[in-house]
Amino acid sequence: MPFAVAAPPEPLPVPPDPLPVDVMGPPPAPPAPPANTDVAALGDFELYVFLGVRSHQLYECLRPYMERSGGIGPMAARLQAAGRYPALAEATAGVLGSSHSLVRSARESGQGSPRQAAGLIAALGAYASETPPQGDLRARLLRAKAISIAAVELAGVSEGACTASPALLQAMARVRPEP
């Protein structure tokens, strides 16, 4: 028995966009902490928010530079060539723990390679993106510190395009390292 194929229906007209995009404007920026924030006086939750906001601001500065530079690979190569790999490995150990396989490998390799530097940066980003256990503020602080470490290290090889604020560095130092 032959099958009849129906003609496709007429396309529905697309209504015009009720608000042009430029009327709405860009999305609002995250709230910036006051410039004169006394980092030492922040409680743990405020410290977590501070780290998140300040590292986000640093990444916003880094984004165009990283795009012009070719992405994380060339940035990691600059980081390694600048001799910052050992500091990156030690800082990574402070959030992932010294028993983490990448940290052990990084410590064994000494000066590392661009690929290892990119691996550590990726590990920090992956750790930071994990959802911490409900109510575990320590885990949230470590994740905020992880993304801050990556931002600070990348800013260090951005040819002066971006710099980490002293307040961000002070806030990072307040988060106790993992054993």
Accessible surface in RSA format (square Angstrom, percent):
REM  Atomic radii and reference values for relative SASA: ProtOr
REM  Chains: A
REM  Algorithm: Lee & Richards
REM  Probe-radius: 1.40
REM  Slices: 20
REM RES _ NUM      All-atoms   Total-Side   Main-Chain    Non-polar    All polar
REM                ABS   REL    ABS   REL    ABS   REL    ABS   REL    ABS   REL
RES MET A   1   215.14 111.4 149.70  99.1  65.44 155.8 123.30 104.8  91.84 121.7
RES PRO A   2   130.63  95.2 102.59  93.5  28.04 101.9 113.26  93.5  17.37 108.0
RES PHE A   3   192.30  96.2 165.05 102.2  27.25  70.9 167.97 101.8  24.33  69.6
RES ALA A   4   105.77  97.3  68.01 104.9  37.77  85.9  75.08 105.7  30.69  81.3
RES VAL A   5   141.76  93.3 108.00  97.8  33.76  81.3 111.20  96.6  30.57  82.9
RES ALA A   6    89.83  82.6  63.31  97.7  26.52  60.3  73.33 103.3  16.51  43.7
RES ALA A   7    88.61  81.5  60.48  93.3  28.13  64.0  66.51  93.7  22.10  58.5
RES PRO A   8   116.31  84.8  97.41  88.8  18.89  68.7 103.04  85.1  13.26  82.4
RES PRO A   9   123.40  89.9 100.76  91.8  22.65  82.3 112.15  92.6  11.25  69.9
RES GLU A  10   149.79  86.0 135.91 102.8  13.88  33.0  61.80 119.5  87.99  71.8
RES PRO A  11   118.81  86.6  93.60  85.3  25.21  91.6 104.20  86.0  14.61  90.8
RES LEU A  12   157.09  87.5 140.89 100.8  16.20  40.7 141.06  99.1  16.03  43.1
RES PRO A  13   120.16  87.6  97.69  89.1  22.47  81.7 108.94  89.9  11.22  69.7
RES VAL A  14   135.81  89.4 108.61  98.3  27.20  65.5 109.72  95.3  26.09  70.8
RES PRO A  15   105.32  76.8  90.13  82.2  15.19  55.2  96.74  79.9   8.57  53.3
RES PRO A  16   119.82  87.3 101.68  92.7  18.14  65.9 112.85  93.2   6.97  43.3
RES ASP A  17   101.87  71.4  73.63  73.3  28.25  66.8  36.38  85.6  65.50  65.3
RES PRO A  18   121.80  88.8  88.55  80.7  33.26 120.9 100.15  82.7  21.65 134.5
RES LEU A  19    94.18  52.5  91.29  65.3   2.89   7.3  91.29  64.1   2.89   7.8
RES PRO A  20    72.87  53.1  65.66  59.9   7.21  26.2  72.87  60.2   0.00   0.0
RES VAL A  21   112.25  73.9 107.84  97.6   4.40  10.6 107.91  93.8   4.34  11.8
RES ASP A  22   120.86  84.7  92.57  92.1  28.29  66.9  49.48 116.5  71.38  71.2
RES VAL A  23    98.05  64.5  68.17  61.7  29.87  72.0  74.86  65.0  23.18  62.9
RES MET A  24   126.16  65.3  92.83  61.4  33.33  79.4  79.98  68.0  46.18  61.2
RES GLY A  25    34.10  42.1   0.00   N/A  34.10  42.1  20.44  56.1  13.66  30.6
RES PRO A  26   119.18  86.9  98.74  90.0  20.44  74.3 105.14  86.8  14.03  87.2
RES PRO A  27   116.41  84.8  97.74  89.1  18.67  67.9 104.48  86.3  11.93  74.1
RES PRO A  28   128.43  93.6 101.07  92.1  27.35  99.4 111.81  92.3  16.62 103.3
RES ALA A  29    85.95  79.0  58.20  89.8  27.75  63.1  63.45  89.4  22.50  59.6
RES PRO A  30    59.02  43.0  43.94  40.1  15.08  54.8  51.10  42.2   7.91  49.2
RES PRO A  31   109.83  80.0  97.00  88.4  12.84  46.7 108.41  89.5   1.42   8.8
RES ALA A  32    69.89  64.3  42.85  66.1  27.03  61.5  43.20  60.8  26.69  70.7
RES PRO A  33    25.80  18.8  11.94  10.9  13.86  50.4  18.46  15.2   7.34  45.6
RES PRO A  34    89.14  65.0  77.33  70.5  11.81  42.9  89.13  73.6   0.01   0.1
RES ALA A  35   101.16  93.0  68.85 106.3  32.31  73.5  71.70 101.0  29.45  78.0
RES ASN A  36   135.10  93.2 106.15 102.6  28.95  69.7  45.88 110.4  89.22  86.2
RES THR A  37    29.74  21.2  10.68  10.8  19.06  45.4  16.61  22.3  13.12  19.8
RES ASP A  38    89.27  62.5  76.83  76.5  12.44  29.4  36.38  85.6  52.89  52.7
RES VAL A  39     1.36   0.9   0.39   0.4   0.97   2.3   0.39   0.3   0.97   2.6
RES ALA A  40    67.80  62.3  46.09  71.1  21.71  49.4  46.72  65.8  21.08  55.8
RES ALA A  41    78.46  72.1  41.15  63.5  37.31  84.9  51.88  73.1  26.58  70.4
RES LEU A  42    32.55  18.1  26.93  19.3   5.61  14.1  28.58  20.1   3.97  10.7
RES GLY A  43    35.57  43.9   0.00   N/A  35.57  43.9  30.96  85.0   4.60  10.3
RES ASP A  44    76.40  53.5  68.80  68.5   7.60  18.0   8.53  20.1  67.86  67.7
RES PHE A  45   116.31  58.2 113.99  70.6   2.33   6.1 113.99  69.1   2.33   6.7
RES GLU A  46    91.10  52.3  87.12  65.9   3.98   9.5  40.59  78.5  50.51  41.2
RES LEU A  47     2.41   1.3   2.41   1.7   0.00   0.0   2.41   1.7   0.00   0.0
RES TYR A  48    58.43  27.3  57.85  32.9   0.58   1.5  26.55  20.0  31.88  39.3
RES VAL A  49    65.61  43.2  60.51  54.8   5.09  12.3  65.34  56.8   0.26   0.7
RES PHE A  50     6.19   3.1   4.05   2.5   2.14   5.6   5.96   3.6   0.23   0.7
RES LEU A  51     0.00   0.0   0.00   0.0   0.00   0.0   0.00   0.0   0.00   0.0
RES GLY A  52    31.20  38.5   0.00   N/A  31.20  38.5  26.13  71.7   5.07  11.3
RES VAL A  53    17.18  11.3  15.34  13.9   1.84   4.4  16.91  14.7   0.26   0.7
RES ARG A  54    29.72  12.5  27.09  13.8   2.63   6.3   8.38  11.4  21.35  12.9
RES SER A  55     2.58   2.2   2.58   3.4   0.00   0.0   0.00   0.0   2.58   3.6
RES HIS A  56    72.98  39.9  68.92  47.9   4.06  10.4  45.15  46.5  27.83  32.4
RES GLN A  57    67.17  37.6  57.79  42.2   9.39  22.3  34.41  73.2  32.77  24.9
RES LEU A  58    11.74   6.5   8.06   5.8   3.68   9.3  11.35   8.0   0.40   1.1
RES TYR A  59    48.33  22.6  47.93  27.3   0.40   1.0  42.07  31.6   6.27   7.7
RES GLU A  60    74.98  43.0  64.71  49.0  10.27  24.4  31.70  61.3  43.28  35.3
RES CYS A  61    54.74  41.4  37.47  41.8  17.27  40.6  26.42  66.9  28.32  30.5
RES LEU A  62     0.00   0.0   0.00   0.0   0.00   0.0   0.00   0.0   0.00   0.0
RES ARG A  63   122.73  51.5 119.01  60.7   3.72   8.9  43.36  59.3  79.37  48.1
RES PRO A  64    61.98  45.2  60.22  54.9   1.76   6.4  61.64  50.9   0.34   2.1
RES TYR A  65    15.38   7.2  14.98   8.5   0.40   1.0  14.98  11.3   0.40   0.5
RES MET A  66    31.42  16.3  31.34  20.7   0.08   0.2  27.29  23.2   4.13   5.5
RES GLU A  67   126.48  72.6 100.93  76.4  25.56  60.9  48.28  93.4  78.20  63.8
RES ARG A  68   174.00  73.1 134.94  68.8  39.07  93.0  80.95 110.6  93.06  56.4
RES SER A  69    21.31  18.0   3.31   4.4  18.00  41.5   7.81  16.6  13.50  18.9
RES GLY A  70    56.28  69.4   0.00   N/A  56.28  69.4  32.15  88.2  24.13  54.1
RES GLY A  71    24.15  29.8   0.00   N/A  24.15  29.8  23.58  64.7   0.57   1.3
RES ILE A  72    69.68  39.7  65.04  48.5   4.64  11.2  65.04  46.8   4.64  12.6
RES GLY A  73    36.94  45.6   0.00   N/A  36.94  45.6  30.70  84.3   6.24  14.0
RES PRO A  74    54.45  39.7  47.29  43.1   7.16  26.0  53.29  44.0   1.16   7.2
RES MET A  75     0.00   0.0   0.00   0.0   0.00   0.0   0.00   0.0   0.00   0.0
RES ALA A  76     0.10   0.1   0.10   0.2   0.00   0.0   0.10   0.1   0.00   0.0
RES ALA A  77    35.81  32.9  33.86  52.2   1.95   4.4  34.28  48.3   1.52   4.0
RES ARG A  78    84.57  35.5  79.13  40.3   5.43  12.9  33.13  45.3  51.43  31.2
RES LEU A  79     0.00   0.0   0.00   0.0   0.00   0.0   0.00   0.0   0.00   0.0
RES GLN A  80    38.74  21.7  35.18  25.7   3.56   8.5   0.00   0.0  38.74  29.4
RES ALA A  81    85.92  79.0  48.15  74.3  37.76  85.9  55.95  78.8  29.97  79.4
RES ALA A  82    63.85  58.7  25.72  39.7  38.13  86.7  38.56  54.3  25.29  67.0
RES GLY A  83    42.15  52.0   0.00   N/A  42.15  52.0  21.24  58.3  20.91  46.8
RES ARG A  84    72.87  30.6  70.77  36.1   2.10   5.0  18.00  24.6  54.87  33.3
RES TYR A  85     1.15   0.5   1.15   0.7   0.00   0.0   0.18   0.1   0.97   1.2
RES PRO A  86    47.77  34.8  44.00  40.1   3.77  13.7  47.42  39.2   0.35   2.2
RES ALA A  87    57.49  52.9  44.93  69.3  12.57  28.6  53.05  74.7   4.45  11.8
RES LEU A  88     0.00   0.0   0.00   0.0   0.00   0.0   0.00   0.0   0.00   0.0
RES ALA A  89     3.00   2.8   3.00   4.6   0.00   0.0   3.00   4.2   0.00   0.0
RES GLU A  90    93.05  53.4  84.99  64.3   8.05  19.2  50.17  97.0  42.88  35.0
RES ALA A  91    30.75  28.3  19.30  29.8  11.45  26.0  29.92  42.1   0.83   2.2
RES THR A  92     0.00   0.0   0.00   0.0   0.00   0.0   0.00   0.0   0.00   0.0
RES ALA A  93     3.56   3.3   2.72   4.2   0.84   1.9   3.01   4.2   0.55   1.5
RES GLY A  94     8.60  10.6   0.00   N/A   8.60  10.6   8.28  22.7   0.32   0.7
RES VAL A  95     2.70   1.8   0.00   0.0   2.70   6.5   0.00   0.0   2.70   7.3
RES LEU A  96    30.67  17.1   6.95   5.0  23.72  59.6   9.06   6.4  21.60  58.1
RES GLY A  97     6.75   8.3   0.00   N/A   6.75   8.3   6.75  18.5   0.00   0.0
RES SER A  98    44.11  37.3  39.24  52.4   4.87  11.2  15.69  33.4  28.42  39.8
RES SER A  99    86.99  73.5  76.52 102.1  10.47  24.1  45.94  97.8  41.05  57.5
RES HIS A 100    64.30  35.1  55.53  38.6   8.77  22.4  39.56  40.8  24.75  28.8
RES SER A 101    70.96  60.0  62.37  83.2   8.59  19.8  37.86  80.6  33.10  46.4
RES LEU A 102    69.86  38.9  67.89  48.6   1.97   4.9  68.44  48.1   1.42   3.8
RES VAL A 103     0.00   0.0   0.00   0.0   0.00   0.0   0.00   0.0   0.00   0.0
RES ARG A 104   122.41  51.4 120.06  61.2   2.36   5.6  46.14  63.1  76.27  46.2
RES SER A 105    48.46  41.0  44.74  59.7   3.73   8.6  23.52  50.1  24.94  34.9
RES ALA A 106     2.68   2.5   0.91   1.4   1.77   4.0   1.39   2.0   1.29   3.4
RES ARG A 107   108.00  45.3  80.27  40.9  27.73  66.0  44.51  60.8  63.49  38.5
RES GLU A 108   148.18  85.1 109.91  83.2  38.27  91.1  50.91  98.5  97.27  79.4
RES SER A 109    47.13  39.8  17.12  22.9  30.01  69.1  28.81  61.3  18.33  25.7
RES GLY A 110    38.97  48.1   0.00   N/A  38.97  48.1  35.92  98.6   3.06   6.8
RES GLN A 111   103.29  57.8 100.77  73.6   2.52   6.0  55.56 118.3  47.74  36.2
RES GLY A 112    17.94  22.1   0.00   N/A  17.94  22.1   2.67   7.3  15.27  34.2
RES SER A 113    39.50  33.4  38.30  51.1   1.19   2.8  34.56  73.6   4.94   6.9
RES PRO A 114    56.29  41.0  55.28  50.4   1.01   3.7  55.72  46.0   0.57   3.5
RES ARG A 115   209.11  87.8 198.31 101.1  10.80  25.7  76.26 104.2 132.85  80.5
RES GLN A 116    55.67  31.1  48.64  35.5   7.03  16.7  31.95  68.0  23.73  18.0
RES ALA A 117     0.00   0.0   0.00   0.0   0.00   0.0   0.00   0.0   0.00   0.0
RES ALA A 118    24.73  22.7  22.34  34.5   2.39   5.4  22.77  32.1   1.95   5.2
RES GLY A 119    25.65  31.6   0.00   N/A  25.65  31.6  23.63  64.8   2.02   4.5
RES LEU A 120     1.86   1.0   1.86   1.3   0.00   0.0   1.86   1.3   0.00   0.0
RES ILE A 121    11.61   6.6  10.09   7.5   1.52   3.7  10.09   7.3   1.52   4.1
RES ALA A 122    64.75  59.5  50.83  78.4  13.92  31.7  61.28  86.3   3.47   9.2
RES ALA A 123    15.36  14.1   6.03   9.3   9.33  21.2  13.20  18.6   2.17   5.7
RES LEU A 124     0.00   0.0   0.00   0.0   0.00   0.0   0.00   0.0   0.00   0.0
RES GLY A 125    24.10  29.7   0.00   N/A  24.10  29.7  19.38  53.2   4.72  10.6
RES ALA A 126    59.63  54.8  50.19  77.5   9.44  21.5  56.63  79.7   3.00   7.9
RES TYR A 127    34.90  16.3  33.55  19.1   1.34   3.5  25.11  18.9   9.78  12.1
RES ALA A 128    24.80  22.8   7.51  11.6  17.29  39.3   7.66  10.8  17.14  45.4
RES SER A 129    92.30  78.0  57.48  76.7  34.82  80.2  50.85 108.3  41.45  58.1
RES GLU A 130    91.22  52.4  79.91  60.5  11.31  26.9  36.70  71.0  54.53  44.5
RES THR A 131   124.15  88.3  96.32  97.6  27.84  66.3  64.91  87.2  59.24  89.5
RES PRO A 132    14.88  10.8  10.41   9.5   4.48  16.3  10.41   8.6   4.48  27.8
RES PRO A 133    83.26  60.7  70.72  64.5  12.54  45.6  82.91  68.5   0.35   2.2
RES GLN A 134   172.48  96.4 143.13 104.6  29.35  69.9  61.83 131.6 110.64  83.9
RES GLY A 135    68.38  84.3   0.00   N/A  68.38  84.3  39.55 108.5  28.84  64.6
RES ASP A 136    52.51  36.8  45.82  45.6   6.69  15.8  16.57  39.0  35.94  35.8
RES LEU A 137    53.66  29.9  50.08  35.8   3.57   9.0  50.89  35.7   2.76   7.4
RES ARG A 138    60.37  25.3  55.42  28.2   4.95  11.8  46.97  64.2  13.40   8.1
RES ALA A 139     9.69   8.9   8.35  12.9   1.34   3.0   9.65  13.6   0.05   0.1
RES ARG A 140    72.57  30.5  71.07  36.2   1.50   3.6   8.85  12.1  63.72  38.6
RES LEU A 141    11.07   6.2  11.07   7.9   0.00   0.0  11.07   7.8   0.00   0.0
RES LEU A 142     7.93   4.4   7.93   5.7   0.00   0.0   7.93   5.6   0.00   0.0
RES ARG A 143    28.59  12.0  27.63  14.1   0.96   2.3   8.97  12.3  19.62  11.9
RES ALA A 144     7.92   7.3   2.01   3.1   5.91  13.4   7.24  10.2   0.68   1.8
RES LYS A 145    23.78  11.6  23.78  14.6   0.00   0.0   9.37   8.4  14.41  15.3
RES ALA A 146     0.00   0.0   0.00   0.0   0.00   0.0   0.00   0.0   0.00   0.0
RES ILE A 147    48.51  27.6  48.51  36.1   0.00   0.0  48.51  34.9   0.00   0.0
RES SER A 148     0.00   0.0   0.00   0.0   0.00   0.0   0.00   0.0   0.00   0.0
RES ILE A 149     2.75   1.6   2.32   1.7   0.43   1.0   2.75   2.0   0.00   0.0
RES ALA A 150     0.84   0.8   0.84   1.3   0.00   0.0   0.84   1.2   0.00   0.0
RES ALA A 151     0.00   0.0   0.00   0.0   0.00   0.0   0.00   0.0   0.00   0.0
RES VAL A 152    18.37  12.1  16.78  15.2   1.59   3.8  16.78  14.6   1.59   4.3
RES GLU A 153    17.11   9.8  17.11  12.9   0.00   0.0   0.37   0.7  16.74  13.7
RES LEU A 154     1.30   0.7   1.30   0.9   0.00   0.0   1.30   0.9   0.00   0.0
RES ALA A 155     5.80   5.3   1.52   2.3   4.28   9.7   1.79   2.5   4.01  10.6
RES GLY A 156    42.44  52.3   0.00   N/A  42.44  52.3  16.86  46.3  25.57  57.3
RES VAL A 157    12.16   8.0   5.12   4.6   7.04  17.0  11.37   9.9   0.79   2.1
RES SER A 158     0.07   0.1   0.00   0.0   0.07   0.2   0.00   0.0   0.07   0.1
RES GLU A 159   141.28  81.1  96.24  72.8  45.04 107.2  54.72 105.9  86.55  70.7
RES GLY A 160    63.70  78.6   0.00   N/A  63.70  78.6  31.00  85.1  32.70  73.2
RES ALA A 161    53.99  49.6  19.90  30.7  34.09  77.6  32.25  45.4  21.74  57.6
RES CYS A 162     5.00   3.8   0.29   0.3   4.71  11.1   4.00  10.1   1.00   1.1
RES THR A 163   107.87  76.7  87.14  88.3  20.73  49.4  58.58  78.7  49.29  74.5
RES ALA A 164    23.15  21.3   5.55   8.6  17.60  40.0   6.12   8.6  17.03  45.1
RES SER A 165    38.06  32.2  29.73  39.7   8.33  19.2  34.89  74.3   3.17   4.4
RES PRO A 166   112.47  82.0 107.14  97.7   5.33  19.4 109.01  90.0   3.46  21.5
RES ALA A 167    19.52  17.9  15.69  24.2   3.83   8.7  17.72  25.0   1.80   4.8
RES LEU A 168     2.40   1.3   2.40   1.7   0.00   0.0   2.40   1.7   0.00   0.0
RES LEU A 169    82.72  46.1  76.73  54.9   5.99  15.0  77.48  54.4   5.24  14.1
RES GLN A 170    84.64  47.3  77.81  56.9   6.82  16.2  31.89  67.9  52.75  40.0
RES ALA A 171     0.00   0.0   0.00   0.0   0.00   0.0   0.00   0.0   0.00   0.0
RES MET A 172    21.11  10.9  21.08  14.0   0.03   0.1  21.11  18.0   0.00   0.0
RES ALA A 173    83.48  76.8  48.94  75.5  34.54  78.6  59.27  83.5  24.21  64.1
RES ARG A 174    85.71  36.0  58.68  29.9  27.03  64.4  28.65  39.1  57.07  34.6
RES VAL A 175     2.90   1.9   0.00   0.0   2.90   7.0   2.52   2.2   0.38   1.0
RES ARG A 176   162.74  68.3 159.02  81.1   3.72   8.8  69.19  94.6  93.56  56.7
RES PRO A 177    88.30  64.4  75.74  69.0  12.56  45.7  75.74  62.5  12.56  78.1
RES GLU A 178    59.46  34.1  49.25  37.3  10.21  24.3   2.46   4.8  57.00  46.5
RES PRO A 179   130.12  94.8  97.17  88.6  32.96 119.8 121.50 100.3   8.62  53.6
END  Absolute sums over single chains surface
CHAIN  1 A    10812.7       8353.2       2459.4       7148.6       3664.1
END  Absolute sums over all chains
TOTAL         10812.7       8353.2       2459.4       7148.6       3664.1
